[in-house]
């Protein structure tokens, strides 16, 4: 891959529209990113793949109304 295809954490956060801390959290979890020569780098392809994953809506489960 070309060097200009890699993004740093600040660029990755800007690309995804999240805070830099979230990028580091995802990298620690092994979801995105890799270390090259001691630097944490990301590709647009892996960021797009992460962005396009189905997301859990979270929140409280719906109440069962059947009684």
C-alpha positions as CSV (number, residue, x, y, z in Angstrom):
1,X,0.0,0.0,0.0
2,X,1.1,3.5,-0.6
3,X,2.1,5.6,2.4
4,X,-0.5,8.3,1.5
5,X,-3.3,5.8,1.9
6,X,-2.7,5.6,5.7
7,X,-4.5,7.9,8.2
8,X,-3.3,8.7,11.7
9,X,-5.7,8.7,14.7
10,X,-6.7,12.4,14.3
11,X,-7.4,11.9,10.6
12,X,-9.3,8.7,11.3
13,X,-11.4,10.4,13.9
14,X,-12.2,13.2,11.6
15,X,-13.1,10.8,8.8
16,X,-15.5,8.8,11.0
17,X,-16.9,11.9,12.8
18,X,-15.9,10.6,16.3
19,X,-13.5,11.7,19.0
20,X,-9.8,10.6,18.9
21,X,-10.3,8.7,22.1
22,X,-12.9,6.5,20.4
23,X,-10.4,5.7,17.7
24,X,-7.8,4.6,20.3
25,X,-10.5,2.5,22.1
26,X,-11.4,0.7,18.9
27,X,-7.7,0.2,18.1
28,X,-7.1,-1.3,21.6
29,X,-10.1,-3.6,21.0
30,X,-8.5,-4.8,17.8
31,X,-11.4,-3.5,15.7
32,X,-9.5,-1.1,13.5
33,X,-5.9,0.0,13.0
34,X,-2.4,-1.5,13.0
35,X,1.0,-0.5,14.1
36,X,3.6,0.2,11.4
37,X,7.1,1.2,12.5
38,X,5.7,2.1,15.9
39,X,2.9,4.3,14.6
40,X,-0.8,3.5,14.8
41,X,-2.3,3.8,11.3
42,X,-5.7,3.2,9.6
43,X,-6.8,2.7,6.1
44,X,-9.9,4.2,4.5
45,X,-11.1,0.7,3.6
46,X,-11.1,-0.5,7.2
47,X,-12.7,2.7,8.4
48,X,-15.4,2.3,5.7
49,X,-15.9,-1.3,6.7
50,X,-16.3,-0.3,10.3
51,X,-18.7,2.5,9.4
52,X,-20.9,0.2,7.4
53,X,-21.3,-2.5,10.0
54,X,-24.8,-3.0,11.4
55,X,-24.9,-1.2,14.8
56,X,-26.7,-2.3,18.0
57,X,-29.2,0.3,18.9
58,X,-28.5,-0.1,22.6
59,X,-30.8,1.3,25.2
60,X,-33.4,-0.4,27.4
61,X,-35.1,-3.5,26.0
62,X,-38.8,-3.1,25.0
63,X,-41.3,-4.1,27.6
64,X,-43.3,-7.2,26.9
65,X,-46.9,-5.9,26.7
66,X,-48.6,-9.3,26.5
67,X,-50.2,-10.2,29.8
